[in-house]
Amino acid sequence: MKTIGFIGGTGWVSTLEYYRLLNEGVNARLGGVEAARCIIYSFNFGEIARLKAGDPAQRRVRPLVVEAARRLEATGADGLVLCANTLHLFADSVAAAVAIPVIHIADAVAAAVRAAGLATVGLLGTRATMEQDFYRDRLAAAGIAARVPVEADRAFMDDAIMTEMVRGVFRPDVKQRFLDVIGQLVVCGAEGVVLGCTEIPLLLQADTAAGVPLFDTLAIHARAAVDFALEEMVNG
């Protein structure tokens, strides 16, 4: 079994879910009391939030993520999982700095969307995920068009994620606003919606009110990590 290196803590609530899903996934396939081999590097999100304030490119955060990746590689990780969609802003820099693979969340999500036969999806998440190219370009490379909410909704979502959801605060009124935004994206042609922040699936909790497929990026990414961890055992 390969060892997964987690870069998490942005925030810890979804990192906890990654740990649970990885271990449950490995156990489901191997049975008994088998569990995953993994190493977790968890940031203090308060430090990250202070460093990225007023800097959409997050230039001061990038070296911290790269250094975390190097430490995980040196500690024995065979592959890396960045435990947040927004952390993939740094995925290319991380991949260039280490010799082990980065299991990219957008590639895993694109494969799931294509398997569902969809060509146009709504994309929710932080401002960086919705507004910058690092995520949408990966979807576009797989032939998937991404539509994002209007400015006011993007601002609301980013604030809710960064001030509440990363702390495990999930309010019913916030959930309803997210569902309303999903409904608006569907009206605008989205055939499904990518929950492009790993806290959003925890907010919606498999809610079916949207009427279209919702792609749980946390669960999809965790399954990709399980596949990676066990691929030599399966193929061998």
N, C-alpha and C positions, 0 to 999 in steps of 0.2 A: 504494500500500500504506500502511495506517495503521501508526503507531508504537505498540508496546505498552510501557507502563511497568510494570516488575516491582517490587513491594515484597517483598523476600526476606530471607534470612539467618536465618529462624527455623524450621529451621536451613538452613545453606548446602547440605547434601546434596540436599534436595529442590529447592532453587532451581536447582541445577545441572541437574537433570532437566527442570525447566520450560524452561530455555534450550535444552536439547537437543531436546525434543519440539516446541517452537515452531518451531525452525529446520528440523527434519526434516519437520514438517507443511507448512510453506510450500514447501519444496523438492519434496515429493511432489506438490503441486498445480501448481506452476509449472515444475518441471523445471530442466534445465541446472544452473547454479551459483547459482540464486536462493536467497536466505535472508531471514530476518525482519529487520525494523527494530525494534529494541527498546532500552530504557534500563533499567538495573538499579540500584535503590537497595537495598543490602544492609546490614542491621543487624549489629552485634556481638551475638550472642545472649546472651553473658554479661551484657551490660548490661541487656538485656530481662529476663533471668531474675532479676537482682537487683531490678529495679524492680517486678516483679509478685509478688515473694515476700510471702505473707500477704495478698494483695489479689486475691480471685477476680474482681472487676470490672476489674482491671488499669487503674485510673484514671490511673496515672502513665505507662503505656505509650501510652494513647490519643493524647495530643498529639504524640508522636513519630511515630506512624503517619500522622496527619493532616498533619504537616509534611513527611514524606516524599512524600506524595501531591501536596502543593502544589509541591514542588520538581520532581517528575517532570512535572507539568503545565507548569510554567514552562520546563522544558527541551525541551518539544515532544512529550510523549506525547499520543496521541489517545484512549487508553483505559487503564484500570488493572487489573492482575491482582495480587491479594494472594496471595502464594505459600505459603499455608498455610490449612487449614480454620479453625484457631483465630483467625487474623488477621481473619476475617470478623466477629468480635466487634465490630470497629470499622468495618465496611463502611458502615453508615448514617451515621456521623460523617464518614467520608471522602467519601461521596457528597454530603453537605451542604456540604462545604468546597471542592469543585472543580466545574468546569463540564464535565468530561469523564466518560464512563461508567465505572462500576465493573463489571467482568465477574464476576458473583457465582458462586462455586463451587457453592453449594447450589441455585441455580436451574438450573445446568447439570446437576447430579447429579439433581435432580428430573425434568428432562426425560428423562434416560437411564432412570431407574427407570420412569417412565410408558411410555416406548417399549417397555420389556420387559414391560409389562402387569402389574406388581406393585403391590400396595396396602400391604404391610407389610414393612418392612425392619429389620434390625438396624443399629445405628449404633455404630461404634467410633471412638475418637479420644482426645484429651486430656480431662481432667475438664471443662474449659470447654465443649468441643464436645458432650460427652455429657450434661452436667447443666444447662446453661443453655438458654435458649429461642431464641437467635438463629439457630440452625441448624435445629432441629426445627420451628420455626414456618414456615420456608420450605418444608420438606417437607410440613407439614400443609396449607399453602395450596394445594399441588398435589394434595391428596387422599391423601397418603402418611403412614401411621402409622410412627413410629420407636420401636423397643424398644432399650434399652441394657442392658449387662451389670450384674450385681449389684455392690455396693459394693467388695468385695474385688478383683474383676476390674478395675473402673474404676481403683482405686488402683494396681494392678500395671501396667496399660497406661500410665497417665499417667507413672509413674516410669520405665518402660522407654523411653518416647518422649523424655522430658525429660533423662534422664541418659545414655542410650546411643545411641538411634537418630538423634538430631539430630547426633551426632558420626560417623555412619556405622558404628556398631557394631551388627551384626545377628547375634544368637546363635541357634543351633538350638533351645535349650530355650525361648527367648522365643517363637520362631516357633511351636513346638508349643503353648505356652500360649494364644497368640492363636487358633490353629486349634481348640483345645478350647472356647474361649469362643464362637467362631462356631458350633460344634456345639450348644452349649447354647441359643443364640439361635434356631437352627433348630428345636430341640425345642419352644421356646416360641412357635413360629408365624411366625418370620421367613421370608419367601419368597426373600430375598436379603439381602446385607449390604453396607452402605456403609462403605468403608474411609476413614473421615472424618478421617484424618490423612495428609498427603502422604508421610510416611515409611513408613506401613504397607504400601503396595504394594511398596516396596523390600524390606521384610522378607519378605513372602510370595512375591514373584517369580512371580506368576501361578499359584500353587499351586491345584490343582483338588480337593484333598482335602475341601473344604467341602461339595461336592455341591449347592451353590446358586450363583446368580450373585453374584460379588463385584464391586462397583462401584469401580473404580480412580479415585478423585477427582482425582488428579494428572493422569492421562491425559485424563479427561473435561474438566477445566478447561483444559488445554493445547489441546485441540481447539476449545473455545469461543473461546479467544484467537486461534487460526488463522482461524476463521470470521470473527471481528470484523476482524482485520487485512486480510483479503482480500475482505470483502463488497462494497466499492465496485468492485473489479476484476471480481468475478463478476457483480454486478448491472448494472455499467456496460457 
